[in-house]
Amino acid sequence: MKLKKVPFSYKRAKPLDLSFENLESLEPSSLRVFSTGFVSSYRMLGVPVQCDGRYKTASMLLSHNRLTGGLDDIRLLVDRLFWQPDALCWLDLSHNQLTDLSDVLLGFPNLSTLYLHHNRLANLCAVARINRLPQLRSLTLQNNPVAEYHGYRTTVLSILKRITRLDFVSVTASERRLLPPVAMETFIKNYLMRQKS
C-alpha cells in the first residue's frame, strides 16, 4: 500500500476513544458509536473533529475492551470512522484478550505506534508479521505470554529492526549494536526451538 503524508492537524488531533466500551468485536454494526454518535471524551479531554460522520484524527483507542482472537474487522471500523483511514498512526489495543495479529494491520502504512500490552499474544510469529509496517517505531508487548520468554527484548528488537521504543523504553544505540546479526527466519526458528526445550 502506498504511503501517504498524514496532515499534521490529524496527528495532533484528539484520538477517537472507544476504550472501556466492553467490545467483544470490531464489527461496525455492533458499536454504540454508530447508533448514538457518542464517543468518549473523558480520558483524552475532548473528541476529535467530526465531518460527515467521520473523524479527522490519526489515533484510535480500543483499550480495556474484551477483543479476542485477531483483528479482522478493524479495517471496516477505521474506514467507517476515519475521514482519512490510511492516516491511522497510533492504535491502542492494550488490555484486551488478543491472541493473534491480523495481516489487516499491514493495510495501515502510517501506523507508527502500536500498544498491545496486557493481551494474550504468545506466538513470536504473530509479532514478526508486523515487521512489514514501514513506519512502526513504538511497540508495547509487556504482560503478554510472549514477553515472558528468555531473551524476549533482544529477540523482538532483532526481528523488528526499525523499532525505537519497546514497552515504553527507548532502544539505545549501544543496545542496537549488541543485537545478533542473524536473518529473521533463522532467529525465529532458533527462538522456537529454545522454547520447546
C-alpha positions in Angstrom: 0.0 0.0 0.0 1.3 3.4 -0.9 2.4 5.7 1.9 0.5 9.0 2.0 1.5 12.0 4.0 -0.6 12.4 7.1 -1.7 16.0 7.8 -0.1 17.4 10.9 -3.5 18.5 12.2 -4.6 14.8 12.1 -1.6 13.7 14.1 -2.2 16.4 16.6 -5.9 15.8 16.9 -7.6 14.1 19.9 -7.8 10.3 19.5 -11.0 8.6 18.7 -11.7 6.9 22.1 -13.6 3.6 22.0 -11.9 2.2 25.1 -13.9 0.8 28.1 -16.8 0.1 25.8 -17.0 -3.6 26.7 -16.4 -4.5 23.0 -16.0 -8.2 22.0 -15.9 -7.5 18.3 -15.0 -4.6 16.0 -17.9 -5.3 13.7 -19.1 -1.8 13.0 -22.8 -2.7 13.2 -22.4 -3.7 16.9 -20.8 -0.5 18.0 -22.7 2.1 20.0 -20.9 5.0 18.3 -22.9 4.3 15.1 -26.3 4.2 16.8 -25.8 7.1 19.2 -22.9 9.1 17.8 -21.4 9.0 21.3 -17.6 8.9 21.6 -15.9 9.0 25.0 -14.2 12.3 25.8 -13.3 11.7 29.4 -9.9 10.2 29.2 -8.5 12.5 26.5 -10.4 15.6 27.4 -12.1 16.2 24.1 -13.3 14.4 21.0 -11.7 14.7 17.5 -13.3 17.0 14.9 -16.1 15.3 13.1 -17.1 15.8 9.4 -19.9 13.9 7.7 -19.9 11.2 10.4 -16.2 10.6 10.2 -13.4 11.9 12.4 -10.4 14.0 11.4 -7.8 12.2 13.5 -4.9 9.7 13.2 -5.3 8.0 16.5 -7.7 5.4 18.0 -8.0 4.0 21.5 -9.6 0.5 21.8 -8.0 -0.4 25.1 -9.8 -2.1 28.1 -12.3 -4.0 26.0 -12.8 -7.7 25.5 -11.5 -8.1 22.0 -10.3 -11.7 21.3 -8.7 -13.6 18.5 -7.4 -11.4 15.7 -8.4 -8.1 14.3 -10.2 -8.9 11.1 -12.8 -6.2 11.3 -10.5 -3.3 12.2 -10.3 -2.1 8.5 -14.1 -1.9 8.3 -14.2 0.1 11.5 -11.4 2.5 10.5 -13.0 3.0 7.1 -16.3 3.9 8.6 -14.9 6.2 11.4 -11.9 8.0 9.9 -12.0 10.8 7.4 -8.7 9.6 6.1 -8.4 5.9 7.0 -4.8 5.4 5.9 -3.8 8.2 8.3 -4.0 5.9 11.3 -0.7 6.4 13.1 -1.4 5.5 16.7 -3.5 2.4 17.7 -4.0 1.4 21.3 -5.2 -2.2 21.7 -3.9 -2.7 25.2 -5.8 -4.5 27.9 -7.8 -6.9 25.7 -7.7 -10.6 25.1 -6.0 -10.7 21.6 -4.2 -13.9 20.7 -3.2 -13.1 17.2 -2.4 -10.1 15.0 -4.2 -9.9 11.7 -2.5 -9.0 8.4 -5.2 -6.4 8.1 -2.9 -4.2 10.3 -0.5 -4.1 7.4 -3.1 -2.1 5.5 -2.2 0.9 7.7 1.1 2.1 6.2 1.4 5.1 8.5 1.0 3.1 11.8 3.9 4.2 13.9 2.7 3.5 17.5 1.0 0.2 18.4 0.1 -0.6 22.0 -0.5 -4.3 22.6 0.4 -4.7 26.3 -1.8 -6.8 28.6 -3.1 -9.2 25.9 -2.7 -12.9 25.3 -0.1 -12.9 22.5 2.0 -16.0 22.9 3.5 -16.5 19.4 6.5 -14.7 18.2 5.5 -15.3 14.6 2.4 -13.1 15.1 4.8 -10.3 16.3 7.1 -10.9 13.3 4.2 -10.2 11.0 4.1 -6.5 11.9 7.7 -6.1 10.7 6.2 -5.2 7.4 4.7 -1.9 8.8 7.2 0.6 7.3 6.6 3.4 9.9 6.3 1.4 13.1 8.6 2.8 15.7 6.9 2.3 19.1 5.5 -1.0 20.3 4.3 -2.4 23.6 4.1 -6.2 24.3 4.7 -6.4 28.0 2.3 -8.5 30.1 1.7 -10.9 27.1 2.9 -14.5 27.3 5.4 -13.8 24.6 7.2 -11.3 26.9 7.9 -14.0 29.5 10.3 -15.8 27.2 14.0 -15.6 28.0 15.7 -13.1 25.7 12.3 -11.5 24.7 13.6 -8.0 24.2 16.6 -9.0 22.2 14.5 -11.3 20.1 11.8 -8.6 19.3 14.4 -6.0 18.5 16.3 -8.4 16.3 13.1 -9.0 14.3 11.7 -5.5 14.3 14.8 -3.5 13.4 13.0 -0.2 13.0 11.6 -0.1 16.5 12.9 2.8 18.6 10.8 2.2 21.7 9.7 -1.2 23.1 7.5 -1.4 26.1 7.9 2.4 26.7 11.7 2.1 26.9 13.9 3.7 24.2 16.2 1.4 22.2 19.7 2.8 22.7 22.4 2.8 20.1 24.6 0.5 22.3 21.8 -1.9 22.7 21.2 -1.9 18.9 24.9 -2.7 18.3 24.8 -5.7 20.6 21.9 -7.4 18.7 22.9 -10.6 16.9 23.3 -10.1 13.1 21.1 -13.1 12.3 18.5 -13.3 9.5 14.9 -13.1 10.8 13.9 -16.6 9.7 16.9 -18.2 11.4 16.3 -16.2 14.5 12.7 -17.2 14.8 13.5 -20.9 14.1 16.2 -20.9 16.9 13.8 -19.0 19.2 11.0 -21.5 18.7 13.4 -24.4 19.2 14.6 -23.0 22.5 11.0 -22.6 23.7 10.3 -26.3 23.1 13.3 -27.5 25.2 
